[in-house]
Amino acid sequence: MARFLWICLGGAIGTGARYGLSTWTAKRFGPLLPFGTLAVNVIGSFLIGAVMHAGLAGRLSPEMRVVLATGVLGGFTTYSSFNYETVRYFQESAWLLGALNLSMMVVGCLAAGVAGIAAARWALGA
């Protein structure tokens, strides 16, 4: 039961962080593309790569890994928002914006995940 509550708390922290970053990004870069969703997904991909590598390398307890990965980062990342925003572009026949959003998200998140693993390996020496 305690693990469940820690995951819930982590999710609340991640959700609050997502809201704050998305709001700031929308104000900073405007509404043309959902840059807030891109930012949280790229940052979340980097962090989950680092957290999972650290956990699997024995540098984080299994409890901390699940709280950070499932709770905090599960609340922080926004795949469902990305999906909705991309589908909306295609429904509105904004093919170029939809393809651009899809490409940026997939390439950005994959690159960030690889970078997160590399950063964790470098930081942990493992």
Secondary structure, 3 states (H helix, E strand, C coil): CHHHHHHHHHHHHHHHHHHHHHHHHHHHHCCCCCHHHHHHHHHHHHHHHHHHHHHHCCCCCHHHHHHHHHHHHHHHCCHHHHHHHHHHHHHCCCHHHHHHHHHHHHHHHHHHHHHHHHHHHHHHCC
